[in-house]
Each structure stands twice: as structure tokens, then as C-alpha cells.
Amino acid sequence: MHDIVDLETRGVPAMFIASDVFVQAAQSQANALGFSTVQRVFVPHPIQDRTDDEMRALADSAYDSIVAAITKN
């Protein structure tokens, strides 16, 4: 999160992707850093046990949301 905030304050569009179990933690961290509007995309948890094909499908399903988050003003 610190890296995302740093990039954004430098004018570099940034966002992060995390598992959906981290929604509340991510918002708390963003609030603590004074950057509650940081762009983010959450994907279904867990990640670590997924096959390569499952990860590709997950990435494909999140793609439009990721592009929207990184290009949002």
C-alpha cells in the first residue's frame, strides 16, 4: 500500500489487487495512510492453491476491473 500511495503522489497511476478477505484490512491501511480513495480490485480467496489455468481464468475475469481502476481519474 505504501508503494501505491507513493506512486500516486508522484502522478503515476497505481492500484493494487488483493484477495477479497483483505477488503477491510486494505481500507483500514488506506485510511491510516490518508489515501482512502486508492484504487483496488479484489479477487476471490484463496490464491495460493490455484492451478495455472485457474489463475489465468481469475486474471481474465478481473481484467476489466483492473483496467478501469488504473485509468480512473
PDB file of N, CA, C, O and CB in Angstrom:
ATOM      1  N   MET A   1       0.823  -1.189   0.000  1.00  0.00           N
ATOM      2  CA  MET A   1       0.000   0.000   0.000  1.00  0.00           C
ATOM      3  C   MET A   1       0.870   1.256   0.000  1.00  0.00           C
ATOM      4  O   MET A   1       0.537   2.235  -0.668  1.00  0.00           O
ATOM      5  CB  MET A   1      -0.938  -0.004   1.205  1.00  0.00           C
ATOM      6  N   HIS A   2       1.967   1.240   0.734  1.00  0.00           N
ATOM      7  CA  HIS A   2       2.850   2.405   0.761  1.00  0.00           C
ATOM      8  C   HIS A   2       3.363   2.733  -0.647  1.00  0.00           C
ATOM      9  O   HIS A   2       3.432   3.900  -1.032  1.00  0.00           O
ATOM     10  CB  HIS A   2       4.035   2.157   1.718  1.00  0.00           C
ATOM     11  N   ASP A   3       3.719   1.704  -1.402  1.00  0.00           N
ATOM     12  CA  ASP A   3       4.208   1.917  -2.769  1.00  0.00           C
ATOM     13  C   ASP A   3       3.134   2.544  -3.648  1.00  0.00           C
ATOM     14  O   ASP A   3       3.419   3.432  -4.451  1.00  0.00           O
ATOM     15  CB  ASP A   3       4.677   0.593  -3.381  1.00  0.00           C
ATOM     16  N   ILE A   4       1.905   2.081  -3.494  1.00  0.00           N
ATOM     17  CA  ILE A   4       0.803   2.607  -4.296  1.00  0.00           C
ATOM     18  C   ILE A   4       0.596   4.089  -3.989  1.00  0.00           C
ATOM     19  O   ILE A   4       0.448   4.900  -4.903  1.00  0.00           O
ATOM     20  CB  ILE A   4      -0.498   1.811  -4.030  1.00  0.00           C
ATOM     21  N   VAL A   5       0.585   4.436  -2.726  1.00  0.00           N
ATOM     22  CA  VAL A   5       0.413   5.830  -2.324  1.00  0.00           C
ATOM     23  C   VAL A   5       1.568   6.674  -2.859  1.00  0.00           C
ATOM     24  O   VAL A   5       1.349   7.776  -3.363  1.00  0.00           O
ATOM     25  CB  VAL A   5       0.323   5.948  -0.783  1.00  0.00           C
ATOM     26  N   ASP A   6       2.795   6.164  -2.753  1.00  0.00           N
ATOM     27  CA  ASP A   6       3.959   6.894  -3.249  1.00  0.00           C
ATOM     28  C   ASP A   6       3.848   7.150  -4.752  1.00  0.00           C
ATOM     29  O   ASP A   6       4.082   8.267  -5.214  1.00  0.00           O
ATOM     30  CB  ASP A   6       5.246   6.117  -2.940  1.00  0.00           C
ATOM     31  N   LEU A   7       3.495   6.129  -5.501  1.00  0.00           N
ATOM     32  CA  LEU A   7       3.347   6.298  -6.948  1.00  0.00           C
ATOM     33  C   LEU A   7       2.274   7.329  -7.283  1.00  0.00           C
ATOM     34  O   LEU A   7       2.482   8.209  -8.118  1.00  0.00           O
ATOM     35  CB  LEU A   7       3.007   4.959  -7.607  1.00  0.00           C
ATOM     36  N   GLU A   8       1.138   7.212  -6.630  1.00  0.00           N
ATOM     37  CA  GLU A   8       0.036   8.141  -6.901  1.00  0.00           C
ATOM     38  C   GLU A   8       0.421   9.583  -6.574  1.00  0.00           C
ATOM     39  O   GLU A   8       0.073  10.498  -7.321  1.00  0.00           O
ATOM     40  CB  GLU A   8      -1.202   7.740  -6.098  1.00  0.00           C
ATOM     41  N   THR A   9       1.129   9.796  -5.474  1.00  0.00           N
ATOM     42  CA  THR A   9       1.519  11.163  -5.117  1.00  0.00           C
ATOM     43  C   THR A   9       2.551  11.719  -6.092  1.00  0.00           C
ATOM     44  O   THR A   9       2.734  12.934  -6.169  1.00  0.00           O
ATOM     45  CB  THR A   9       2.074  11.203  -3.691  1.00  0.00           C
ATOM     46  N   ARG A  10       3.225  10.850  -6.835  1.00  0.00           N
ATOM     47  CA  ARG A  10       4.180  11.278  -7.870  1.00  0.00           C
ATOM     48  C   ARG A  10       3.494  11.450  -9.226  1.00  0.00           C
ATOM     49  O   ARG A  10       4.136  11.811 -10.212  1.00  0.00           O
ATOM     50  CB  ARG A  10       5.328  10.261  -7.992  1.00  0.00           C
ATOM     51  N   GLY A  11       2.199  11.192  -9.266  1.00  0.00           N
ATOM     52  CA  GLY A  11       1.454  11.345 -10.503  1.00  0.00           C
ATOM     53  C   GLY A  11       1.443  10.116 -11.389  1.00  0.00           C
ATOM     54  O   GLY A  11       1.030  10.184 -12.547  1.00  0.00           O
ATOM     55  N   VAL A  12       1.894   8.991 -10.852  1.00  0.00           N
ATOM     56  CA  VAL A  12       1.900   7.734 -11.602  1.00  0.00           C
ATOM     57  C   VAL A  12       0.643   6.952 -11.224  1.00  0.00           C
ATOM     58  O   VAL A  12       0.467   6.603 -10.057  1.00  0.00           O
ATOM     59  CB  VAL A  12       3.202   6.894 -11.308  1.00  0.00           C
ATOM     60  N   PRO A  13      -0.225   6.674 -12.180  1.00  0.00           N
ATOM     61  CA  PRO A  13      -1.431   5.901 -11.853  1.00  0.00           C
ATOM     62  C   PRO A  13      -1.059   4.554 -11.232  1.00  0.00           C
ATOM     63  O   PRO A  13      -0.187   3.847 -11.737  1.00  0.00           O
ATOM     64  CB  PRO A  13      -2.295   5.683 -13.117  1.00  0.00           C
ATOM     65  N   ALA A  14      -1.716   4.216 -10.155  1.00  0.00           N
ATOM     66  CA  ALA A  14      -1.406   2.973  -9.453  1.00  0.00           C
ATOM     67  C   ALA A  14      -2.664   2.407  -8.820  1.00  0.00           C
ATOM     68  O   ALA A  14      -3.618   3.132  -8.538  1.00  0.00           O
ATOM     69  CB  ALA A  14      -0.322   3.202  -8.384  1.00  0.00           C
ATOM     70  N   MET A  15      -2.648   1.126  -8.606  1.00  0.00           N
ATOM     71  CA  MET A  15      -3.741   0.431  -7.926  1.00  0.00           C
ATOM     72  C   MET A  15      -3.185  -0.884  -7.412  1.00  0.00           C
ATOM     73  O   MET A  15      -2.058  -1.255  -7.738  1.00  0.00           O
ATOM     74  CB  MET A  15      -4.975   0.200  -8.879  1.00  0.00           C
ATOM     75  N   PHE A  16      -3.966  -1.587  -6.615  1.00  0.00           N
ATOM     76  CA  PHE A  16      -3.498  -2.886  -6.149  1.00  0.00           C
ATOM     77  C   PHE A  16      -4.579  -3.935  -6.309  1.00  0.00           C
ATOM     78  O   PHE A  16      -5.768  -3.632  -6.415  1.00  0.00           O
ATOM     79  CB  PHE A  16      -3.052  -2.807  -4.693  1.00  0.00           C
ATOM     80  N   ILE A  17      -4.130  -5.167  -6.322  1.00  0.00           N
ATOM     81  CA  ILE A  17      -5.009  -6.332  -6.423  1.00  0.00           C
ATOM     82  C   ILE A  17      -4.751  -7.181  -5.189  1.00  0.00           C
ATOM     83  O   ILE A  17      -3.602  -7.437  -4.830  1.00  0.00           O
ATOM     84  CB  ILE A  17      -4.759  -7.153  -7.757  1.00  0.00           C
ATOM     85  N   ALA A  18      -5.823  -7.613  -4.543  1.00  0.00           N
ATOM     86  CA  ALA A  18      -5.686  -8.442  -3.347  1.00  0.00           C
ATOM     87  C   ALA A  18      -6.852  -9.417  -3.262  1.00  0.00           C
ATOM     88  O   ALA A  18      -7.866  -9.261  -3.942  1.00  0.00           O
ATOM     89  CB  ALA A  18      -5.617  -7.566  -2.072  1.00  0.00           C
ATOM     90  N   SER A  19      -6.688 -10.413  -2.421  1.00  0.00           N
ATOM     91  CA  SER A  19      -7.767 -11.363  -2.162  1.00  0.00           C
ATOM     92  C   SER A  19      -8.889 -10.669  -1.403  1.00  0.00           C
ATOM     93  O   SER A  19      -8.652  -9.751  -0.618  1.00  0.00           O
ATOM     94  CB  SER A  19      -7.249 -12.585  -1.368  1.00  0.00           C
ATOM     95  N   ASP A  20     -10.104 -11.120  -1.648  1.00  0.00           N
ATOM     96  CA  ASP A  20     -11.272 -10.468  -1.056  1.00  0.00           C
ATOM     97  C   ASP A  20     -11.352 -10.563   0.463  1.00  0.00           C
ATOM     98  O   ASP A  20     -12.135  -9.839   1.078  1.00  0.00           O
ATOM     99  CB  ASP A  20     -12.502 -11.053  -1.636  1.00  0.00           C
ATOM    100  N   VAL A  21     -10.573 -11.421   1.073  1.00  0.00           N
ATOM    101  CA  VAL A  21     -10.577 -11.468   2.540  1.00  0.00           C
ATOM    102  C   VAL A  21      -9.862 -10.258   3.144  1.00  0.00           C
ATOM    103  O   VAL A  21      -9.917 -10.041   4.355  1.00  0.00           O
ATOM    104  CB  VAL A  21      -9.915 -12.762   3.030  1.00  0.00           C
ATOM    105  N   PHE A  22      -9.193  -9.474   2.300  1.00  0.00           N
ATOM    106  CA  PHE A  22      -8.431  -8.327   2.788  1.00  0.00           C
ATOM    107  C   PHE A  22      -9.122  -6.984   2.542  1.00  0.00           C
ATOM    108  O   PHE A  22      -8.484  -5.936   2.650  1.00  0.00           O
ATOM    109  CB  PHE A  22      -7.079  -8.316   2.140  1.00  0.00           C
ATOM    110  N   VAL A  23     -10.398  -7.001   2.218  1.00  0.00           N
ATOM    111  CA  VAL A  23     -11.127  -5.757   1.948  1.00  0.00           C
ATOM    112  C   VAL A  23     -11.037  -4.803   3.133  1.00  0.00           C
ATOM    113  O   VAL A  23     -10.635  -3.651   2.971  1.00  0.00           O
ATOM    114  CB  VAL A  23     -12.598  -6.055   1.623  1.00  0.00           C
ATOM    115  N   GLN A  24     -11.402  -5.264   4.304  1.00  0.00           N
ATOM    116  CA  GLN A  24     -11.408  -4.396   5.484  1.00  0.00           C
ATOM    117  C   GLN A  24      -9.996  -3.951   5.854  1.00  0.00           C
ATOM    118  O   GLN A  24      -9.783  -2.783   6.180  1.00  0.00           O
ATOM    119  CB  GLN A  24     -12.055  -5.117   6.670  1.00  0.00           C
ATOM    120  N   ALA A  25      -9.040  -4.860   5.807  1.00  0.00           N
ATOM    121  CA  ALA A  25      -7.656  -4.512   6.139  1.00  0.00           C
ATOM    122  C   ALA A  25      -7.105  -3.479   5.157  1.00  0.00           C
ATOM    123  O   ALA A  25      -6.396  -2.554   5.553  1.00  0.00           O
ATOM    124  CB  ALA A  25      -6.769  -5.771   6.138  1.00  0.00           C
ATOM    125  N   ALA A  26      -7.431  -3.642   3.886  1.00  0.00           N
ATOM    126  CA  ALA A  26      -6.957  -2.697   2.873  1.00  0.00           C
ATOM    127  C   ALA A  26      -7.543  -1.311   3.107  1.00  0.00           C
ATOM    128  O   ALA A  26      -6.833  -0.312   2.995  1.00  0.00           O
ATOM    129  CB  ALA A  26      -7.317  -3.190   1.466  1.00  0.00           C
ATOM    130  N   GLN A  27      -8.822  -1.242   3.429  1.00  0.00           N
ATOM    131  CA  GLN A  27      -9.439   0.058   3.681  1.00  0.00           C
ATOM    132  C   GLN A  27      -8.854   0.704   4.927  1.00  0.00           C
ATOM    133  O   GLN A  27      -8.618   1.912   4.951  1.00  0.00           O
ATOM    134  CB  GLN A  27     -10.954  -0.087   3.826  1.00  0.00           C
ATOM    135  N   SER A  28      -8.623  -0.090   5.956  1.00  0.00           N
ATOM    136  CA  SER A  28      -8.017   0.445   7.180  1.00  0.00           C
ATOM    137  C   SER A  28      -6.628   1.006   6.903  1.00  0.00           C
ATOM    138  O   SER A  28      -6.282   2.086   7.384  1.00  0.00           O
ATOM    139  CB  SER A  28      -7.938  -0.643   8.260  1.00  0.00           C
ATOM    140  N   GLN A  29      -5.833   0.275   6.129  1.00  0.00           N
ATOM    141  CA  GLN A  29      -4.485   0.730   5.785  1.00  0.00           C
ATOM    142  C   GLN A  29      -4.547   2.000   4.937  1.00  0.00           C
ATOM    143  O   GLN A  29      -3.795   2.945   5.172  1.00  0.00           O
ATOM    144  CB  GLN A  29      -3.714  -0.377   5.035  1.00  0.00           C
ATOM    145  N   ALA A  30      -5.440   2.018   3.956  1.00  0.00           N
ATOM    146  CA  ALA A  30      -5.587   3.207   3.109  1.00  0.00           C
ATOM    147  C   ALA A  30      -5.991   4.418   3.949  1.00  0.00           C
ATOM    148  O   ALA A  30      -5.457   5.512   3.760  1.00  0.00           O
ATOM    149  CB  ALA A  30      -6.633   2.957   1.998  1.00  0.00           C
ATOM    150  N   ASN A  31      -6.914   4.229   4.859  1.00  0.00           N
ATOM    151  CA  ASN A  31      -7.339   5.317   5.740  1.00  0.00           C
ATOM    152  C   ASN A  31      -6.182   5.803   6.601  1.00  0.00           C
ATOM    153  O   ASN A  31      -5.990   7.007   6.768  1.00  0.00           O
ATOM    154  CB  ASN A  31      -8.503   4.866   6.628  1.00  0.00           C
ATOM    155  N   ALA A  32      -5.412   4.870   7.147  1.00  0.00           N
ATOM    156  CA  ALA A  32      -4.286   5.224   8.007  1.00  0.00           C
ATOM    157  C   ALA A  32      -3.228   6.024   7.248  1.00  0.00           C
ATOM    158  O   ALA A  32      -2.547   6.871   7.827  1.00  0.00           O
ATOM    159  CB  ALA A  32      -3.660   3.964   8.600  1.00  0.00           C
ATOM    160  N   LEU A  33      -3.096   5.751   5.961  1.00  0.00           N
ATOM    161  CA  LEU A  33      -2.118   6.469   5.139  1.00  0.00           C
ATOM    162  C   LEU A  33      -2.684   7.759   4.554  1.00  0.00           C
ATOM    163  O   LEU A  33      -1.993   8.482   3.837  1.00  0.00           O
ATOM    164  CB  LEU A  33      -1.631   5.575   4.016  1.00  0.00           C
ATOM    165  N   GLY A  34      -3.954   8.040   4.870  1.00  0.00           N
ATOM    166  CA  GLY A  34      -4.582   9.249   4.361  1.00  0.00           C
ATOM    167  C   GLY A  34      -4.902   9.187   2.881  1.00  0.00           C
ATOM    168  O   GLY A  34      -4.952  10.213   2.203  1.00  0.00           O
ATOM    169  N   PHE A  35      -5.117   7.987   2.387  1.00  0.00           N
ATOM    170  CA  PHE A  35      -5.360   7.796   0.964  1.00  0.00           C
ATOM    171  C   PHE A  35      -6.511   6.818   0.785  1.00  0.00           C
ATOM    172  O   PHE A  35      -6.359   5.768   0.161  1.00  0.00           O
ATOM    173  CB  PHE A  35      -4.084   7.287   0.241  1.00  0.00           C
ATOM    174  N   SER A  36      -7.650   7.173   1.333  1.00  0.00           N
ATOM    175  CA  SER A  36      -8.788   6.249   1.352  1.00  0.00           C
ATOM    176  C   SER A  36      -9.362   5.954  -0.026  1.00  0.00           C
ATOM    177  O   SER A  36     -10.127   5.004  -0.189  1.00  0.00           O
ATOM    178  CB  SER A  36      -9.871   6.804   2.222  1.00  0.00           C
ATOM    179  N   THR A  37      -8.998   6.761  -1.020  1.00  0.00           N
ATOM    180  CA  THR A  37      -9.541   6.555  -2.361  1.00  0.00           C
ATOM    181  C   THR A  37      -8.635   5.725  -3.265  1.00  0.00           C
ATOM    182  O   THR A  37      -8.873   5.646  -4.471  1.00  0.00           O
ATOM    183  CB  THR A  37      -9.799   7.882  -3.006  1.00  0.00           C
ATOM    184  N   VAL A  38      -7.608   5.110  -2.705  1.00  0.00           N
ATOM    185  CA  VAL A  38      -6.702   4.290  -3.517  1.00  0.00           C
ATOM    186  C   VAL A  38      -7.516   3.264  -4.313  1.00  0.00           C
ATOM    187  O   VAL A  38      -8.416   2.618  -3.777  1.00  0.00           O
ATOM    188  CB  VAL A  38      -5.642   3.573  -2.618  1.00  0.00           C
ATOM    189  N   GLN A  39      -7.186   3.131  -5.583  1.00  0.00           N
ATOM    190  CA  GLN A  39      -7.901   2.190  -6.442  1.00  0.00           C
ATOM    191  C   GLN A  39      -7.477   0.767  -6.106  1.00  0.00           C
ATOM    192  O   GLN A  39      -6.311   0.498  -5.818  1.00  0.00           O
ATOM    193  CB  GLN A  39      -7.639   2.497  -7.938  1.00  0.00           C
ATOM    194  N   ARG A  40      -8.442  -0.130  -6.148  1.00  0.00           N
ATOM    195  CA  ARG A  40      -8.169  -1.518  -5.774  1.00  0.00           C
ATOM    196  C   ARG A  40      -9.130  -2.452  -6.479  1.00  0.00           C
ATOM    197  O   ARG A  40     -10.239  -2.070  -6.853  1.00  0.00           O
ATOM    198  CB  ARG A  40      -8.268  -1.704  -4.254  1.00  0.00           C
ATOM    199  N   VAL A  41      -8.682  -3.678  -6.651  1.00  0.00           N
ATOM    200  CA  VAL A  41      -9.519  -4.745  -7.195  1.00  0.00           C
ATOM    201  C   VAL A  41      -9.305  -5.953  -6.300  1.00  0.00           C
ATOM    202  O   VAL A  41      -8.172  -6.345  -6.021  1.00  0.00           O
ATOM    203  CB  VAL A  41      -9.172  -5.065  -8.710  1.00  0.00           C
ATOM    204  N   PHE A  42     -10.401  -6.531  -5.859  1.00  0.00           N
ATOM    205  CA  PHE A  42     -10.321  -7.727  -5.025  1.00  0.00           C
ATOM    206  C   PHE A  42     -10.770  -8.937  -5.826  1.00  0.00           C
ATOM    207  O   PHE A  42     -11.750  -8.883  -6.570  1.00  0.00           O
ATOM    208  CB  PHE A  42     -11.177  -7.572  -3.749  1.00  0.00           C
ATOM    209  N   VAL A  43     -10.046 -10.014  -5.661  1.00  0.00           N
ATOM    210  CA  VAL A  43     -10.350 -11.271  -6.349  1.00  0.00           C
ATOM    211  C   VAL A  43     -10.660 -12.329  -5.301  1.00  0.00           C
ATOM    212  O   VAL A  43     -10.278 -12.178  -4.140  1.00  0.00           O
ATOM    213  CB  VAL A  43      -9.163 -11.722  -7.266  1.00  0.00           C
ATOM    214  N   PRO A  44     -11.346 -13.395  -5.690  1.00  0.00           N
ATOM    215  CA  PRO A  44     -11.710 -14.438  -4.730  1.00  0.00           C
ATOM    216  C   PRO A  44     -10.490 -15.079  -4.063  1.00  0.00           C
ATOM    217  O   PRO A  44      -9.458 -15.312  -4.693  1.00  0.00           O
ATOM    218  CB  PRO A  44     -12.530 -15.507  -5.422  1.00  0.00           C
ATOM    219  N   HIS A  45     -10.644 -15.349  -2.801  1.00  0.00           N
ATOM    220  CA  HIS A  45      -9.631 -16.013  -1.986  1.00  0.00           C
ATOM    221  C   HIS A  45      -9.945 -17.504  -1.973  1.00  0.00           C
ATOM    222  O   HIS A  45     -11.125 -17.844  -2.057  1.00  0.00           O
ATOM    223  CB  HIS A  45      -9.587 -15.427  -0.529  1.00  0.00           C
ATOM    224  N   PRO A  46      -9.011 -18.394  -1.877  1.00  0.00           N
ATOM    225  CA  PRO A  46      -7.561 -18.204  -1.796  1.00  0.00           C
ATOM    226  C   PRO A  46      -6.920 -18.159  -3.178  1.00  0.00           C
ATOM    227  O   PRO A  46      -7.541 -18.505  -4.183  1.00  0.00           O
ATOM    228  CB  PRO A  46      -6.928 -19.318  -0.971  1.00  0.00           C
ATOM    229  N   ILE A  47      -5.689 -17.734  -3.201  1.00  0.00           N
ATOM    230  CA  ILE A  47      -4.910 -17.656  -4.434  1.00  0.00           C
ATOM    231  C   ILE A  47      -3.903 -18.801  -4.511  1.00  0.00           C
ATOM    232  O   ILE A  47      -3.737 -19.421  -5.561  1.00  0.00           O
ATOM    233  CB  ILE A  47      -4.185 -16.304  -4.526  1.00  0.00           C
ATOM    234  N   GLN A  48      -3.241 -19.072  -3.403  1.00  0.00           N
ATOM    235  CA  GLN A  48      -2.072 -19.958  -3.402  1.00  0.00           C
ATOM    236  C   GLN A  48      -2.318 -21.375  -3.904  1.00  0.00           C
ATOM    237  O   GLN A  48      -1.390 -21.999  -4.419  1.00  0.00           O
ATOM    238  CB  GLN A  48      -1.536 -20.038  -2.039  1.00  0.00           C
ATOM    239  N   ASP A  49      -3.505 -21.895  -3.777  1.00  0.00           N
ATOM    240  CA  ASP A  49      -3.750 -23.284  -4.170  1.00  0.00           C
ATOM    241  C   ASP A  49      -4.327 -23.420  -5.575  1.00  0.00           C
ATOM    242  O   ASP A  49      -4.704 -24.519  -5.982  1.00  0.00           O
ATOM    243  CB  ASP A  49      -4.684 -23.930  -3.187  1.00  0.00           C
ATOM    244  N   ARG A  50      -4.398 -22.343  -6.305  1.00  0.00           N
ATOM    245  CA  ARG A  50      -4.993 -22.390  -7.642  1.00  0.00           C
ATOM    246  C   ARG A  50      -3.995 -22.920  -8.672  1.00  0.00           C
ATOM    247  O   ARG A  50      -2.787 -22.707  -8.572  1.00  0.00           O
ATOM    248  CB  ARG A  50      -5.484 -20.995  -8.056  1.00  0.00           C
ATOM    249  N   THR A  51      -4.543 -23.614  -9.655  1.00  0.00           N
ATOM    250  CA  THR A  51      -3.718 -24.096 -10.760  1.00  0.00           C
ATOM    251  C   THR A  51      -3.420 -22.924 -11.705  1.00  0.00           C
ATOM    252  O   THR A  51      -4.021 -21.856 -11.592  1.00  0.00           O
ATOM    253  CB  THR A  51      -4.430 -25.266 -11.523  1.00  0.00           C
ATOM    254  N   ASP A  52      -2.501 -23.137 -12.621  1.00  0.00           N
ATOM    255  CA  ASP A  52      -2.192 -22.099 -13.601  1.00  0.00           C
ATOM    256  C   ASP A  52      -3.431 -21.721 -14.408  1.00  0.00           C
ATOM    257  O   ASP A  52      -3.677 -20.542 -14.660  1.00  0.00           O
ATOM    258  CB  ASP A  52      -1.073 -22.567 -14.540  1.00  0.00           C
ATOM    259  N   ASP A  53      -4.203 -22.713 -14.808  1.00  0.00           N
ATOM    260  CA  ASP A  53      -5.424 -22.432 -15.568  1.00  0.00           C
ATOM    261  C   ASP A  53      -6.425 -21.630 -14.741  1.00  0.00           C
ATOM    262  O   ASP A  53      -7.071 -20.719 -15.259  1.00  0.00           O
ATOM    263  CB  ASP A  53      -6.067 -23.738 -16.039  1.00  0.00           C
ATOM    264  N   GLU A  54      -6.552 -21.962 -13.473  1.00  0.00           N
ATOM    265  CA  GLU A  54      -7.457 -21.211 -12.596  1.00  0.00           C
ATOM    266  C   GLU A  54      -6.978 -19.771 -12.427  1.00  0.00           C
ATOM    267  O   GLU A  54      -7.788 -18.844 -12.397  1.00  0.00           O
ATOM    268  CB  GLU A  54      -7.568 -21.896 -11.219  1.00  0.00           C
ATOM    269  N   MET A  55      -5.672 -19.583 -12.318  1.00  0.00           N
ATOM    270  CA  MET A  55      -5.127 -18.232 -12.182  1.00  0.00           C
ATOM    271  C   MET A  55      -5.356 -17.412 -13.451  1.00  0.00           C
ATOM    272  O   MET A  55      -5.661 -16.222 -13.383  1.00  0.00           O
ATOM    273  CB  MET A  55      -3.630 -18.293 -11.858  1.00  0.00           C
ATOM    274  N   ARG A  56      -5.206 -18.054 -14.601  1.00  0.00           N
ATOM    275  CA  ARG A  56      -5.475 -17.351 -15.858  1.00  0.00           C
ATOM    276  C   ARG A  56      -6.943 -16.932 -15.937  1.00  0.00           C
ATOM    277  O   ARG A  56      -7.255 -15.815 -16.349  1.00  0.00           O
ATOM    278  CB  ARG A  56      -5.108 -18.239 -17.065  1.00  0.00           C
ATOM    279  N   ALA A  57      -7.828 -17.822 -15.546  1.00  0.00           N
ATOM    280  CA  ALA A  57      -9.261 -17.505 -15.556  1.00  0.00           C
ATOM    281  C   ALA A  57      -9.570 -16.375 -14.572  1.00  0.00           C
ATOM    282  O   ALA A  57     -10.371 -15.488 -14.866  1.00  0.00           O
ATOM    283  CB  ALA A  57     -10.096 -18.760 -15.207  1.00  0.00           C
ATOM    284  N   LEU A  58      -8.937 -16.415 -13.419  1.00  0.00           N
ATOM    285  CA  LEU A  58      -9.132 -15.366 -12.417  1.00  0.00           C
ATOM    286  C   LEU A  58      -8.641 -14.020 -12.957  1.00  0.00           C
ATOM    287  O   LEU A  58      -9.314 -13.000 -12.810  1.00  0.00           O
ATOM    288  CB  LEU A  58      -8.391 -15.723 -11.103  1.00  0.00           C
ATOM    289  N   ALA A  59      -7.478 -14.031 -13.576  1.00  0.00           N
ATOM    290  CA  ALA A  59      -6.935 -12.801 -14.163  1.00  0.00           C
ATOM    291  C   ALA A  59      -7.841 -12.286 -15.276  1.00  0.00           C
ATOM    292  O   ALA A  59      -8.106 -11.087 -15.367  1.00  0.00           O
ATOM    293  CB  ALA A  59      -5.515 -13.043 -14.706  1.00  0.00           C
ATOM    294  N   ASP A  60      -8.307 -13.191 -16.111  1.00  0.00           N
ATOM    295  CA  ASP A  60      -9.214 -12.787 -17.192  1.00  0.00           C
ATOM    296  C   ASP A  60     -10.486 -12.152 -16.639  1.00  0.00           C
ATOM    297  O   ASP A  60     -10.973 -11.155 -17.173  1.00  0.00           O
ATOM    298  CB  ASP A  60      -9.571 -13.994 -18.069  1.00  0.00           C
ATOM    299  N   SER A  61     -11.015 -12.730 -15.578  1.00  0.00           N
ATOM    300  CA  SER A  61     -12.264 -12.206 -15.014  1.00  0.00           C
ATOM    301  C   SER A  61     -12.063 -10.856 -14.325  1.00  0.00           C
ATOM    302  O   SER A  61     -13.005 -10.071 -14.213  1.00  0.00           O
ATOM    303  CB  SER A  61     -12.850 -13.206 -14.023  1.00  0.00           C
ATOM    304  N   ALA A  62     -10.851 -10.585 -13.866  1.00  0.00           N
ATOM    305  CA  ALA A  62     -10.570  -9.323 -13.177  1.00  0.00           C
ATOM    306  C   ALA A  62     -10.054  -8.239 -14.116  1.00  0.00           C
ATOM    307  O   ALA A  62      -9.974  -7.073 -13.731  1.00  0.00           O
ATOM    308  CB  ALA A  62      -9.564  -9.554 -12.075  1.00  0.00           C
ATOM    309  N   TYR A  63      -9.706  -8.608 -15.331  1.00  0.00           N
ATOM    310  CA  TYR A  63      -9.036  -7.693 -16.263  1.00  0.00           C
ATOM    311  C   TYR A  63      -9.768  -6.360 -16.445  1.00  0.00           C
ATOM    312  O   TYR A  63      -9.156  -5.302 -16.299  1.00  0.00           O
ATOM    313  CB  TYR A  63      -8.886  -8.364 -17.605  1.00  0.00           C
ATOM    314  N   ASP A  64     -11.035  -6.393 -16.754  1.00  0.00           N
ATOM    315  CA  ASP A  64     -11.776  -5.149 -16.993  1.00  0.00           C
ATOM    316  C   ASP A  64     -11.783  -4.254 -15.758  1.00  0.00           C
ATOM    317  O   ASP A  64     -11.669  -3.034 -15.873  1.00  0.00           O
ATOM    318  CB  ASP A  64     -13.213  -5.460 -17.415  1.00  0.00           C
ATOM    319  N   SER A  65     -11.916  -4.849 -14.589  1.00  0.00           N
ATOM    320  CA  SER A  65     -11.901  -4.069 -13.345  1.00  0.00           C
ATOM    321  C   SER A  65     -10.530  -3.452 -13.100  1.00  0.00           C
ATOM    322  O   SER A  65     -10.429  -2.327 -12.611  1.00  0.00           O
ATOM    323  CB  SER A  65     -12.299  -4.951 -12.151  1.00  0.00           C
ATOM    324  N   ILE A  66      -9.484  -4.182 -13.438  1.00  0.00           N
ATOM    325  CA  ILE A  66      -8.118  -3.675 -13.265  1.00  0.00           C
ATOM    326  C   ILE A  66      -7.875  -2.491 -14.194  1.00  0.00           C
ATOM    327  O   ILE A  66      -7.355  -1.459 -13.769  1.00  0.00           O
ATOM    328  CB  ILE A  66      -7.080  -4.792 -13.535  1.00  0.00           C
ATOM    329  N   VAL A  67      -8.247  -2.638 -15.452  1.00  0.00           N
ATOM    330  CA  VAL A  67      -8.077  -1.539 -16.410  1.00  0.00           C
ATOM    331  C   VAL A  67      -8.884  -0.324 -15.962  1.00  0.00           C
ATOM    332  O   VAL A  67      -8.389   0.802 -16.021  1.00  0.00           O
ATOM    333  CB  VAL A  67      -8.509  -1.977 -17.834  1.00  0.00           C
ATOM    334  N   ALA A  68     -10.102  -0.537 -15.522  1.00  0.00           N
ATOM    335  CA  ALA A  68     -10.934   0.576 -15.052  1.00  0.00           C
ATOM    336  C   ALA A  68     -10.298   1.268 -13.852  1.00  0.00           C
ATOM    337  O   ALA A  68     -10.319   2.495 -13.760  1.00  0.00           O
ATOM    338  CB  ALA A  68     -12.340   0.077 -14.687  1.00  0.00           C
ATOM    339  N   ALA A  69      -9.736   0.491 -12.935  1.00  0.00           N
ATOM    340  CA  ALA A  69      -9.129   1.070 -11.734  1.00  0.00           C
ATOM    341  C   ALA A  69      -7.883   1.883 -12.070  1.00  0.00           C
ATOM    342  O   ALA A  69      -7.662   2.947 -11.491  1.00  0.00           O
ATOM    343  CB  ALA A  69      -8.776  -0.030 -10.737  1.00  0.00           C
ATOM    344  N   ILE A  70      -7.084   1.400 -12.984  1.00  0.00           N
ATOM    345  CA  ILE A  70      -5.822   2.083 -13.297  1.00  0.00           C
ATOM    346  C   ILE A  70      -6.039   3.310 -14.182  1.00  0.00           C
ATOM    347  O   ILE A  70      -5.185   4.195 -14.238  1.00  0.00           O
ATOM    348  CB  ILE A  70      -4.859   1.116 -13.985  1.00  0.00           C
ATOM    349  N   THR A  71      -7.162   3.365 -14.864  1.00  0.00           N
ATOM    350  CA  THR A  71      -7.419   4.504 -15.748  1.00  0.00           C
ATOM    351  C   THR A  71      -8.422   5.494 -15.172  1.00  0.00           C
ATOM    352  O   THR A  71      -8.743   6.498 -15.809  1.00  0.00           O
ATOM    353  CB  THR A  71      -7.915   4.012 -17.079  1.00  0.00           C
ATOM    354  N   LYS A  72      -8.917   5.218 -13.974  1.00  0.00           N
ATOM    355  CA  LYS A  72      -9.890   6.108 -13.334  1.00  0.00           C
ATOM    356  C   LYS A  72      -9.185   7.366 -12.832  1.00  0.00           C
ATOM    357  O   LYS A  72      -8.098   7.295 -12.260  1.00  0.00           O
ATOM    358  CB  LYS A  72     -10.613   5.387 -12.163  1.00  0.00           C
ATOM    359  N   ASN A  73      -9.808   8.500 -13.051  1.00  0.00           N
ATOM    360  CA  ASN A  73      -9.235   9.771 -12.574  1.00  0.00           C
ATOM    361  C   ASN A  73      -9.611  10.017 -11.146  1.00  0.00           C
ATOM    362  O   ASN A  73      -9.222  11.035 -10.572  1.00  0.00           O
ATOM    363  CB  ASN A  73      -9.694  10.941 -13.436  1.00  0.00           C
TER     364      ASN A  73
END
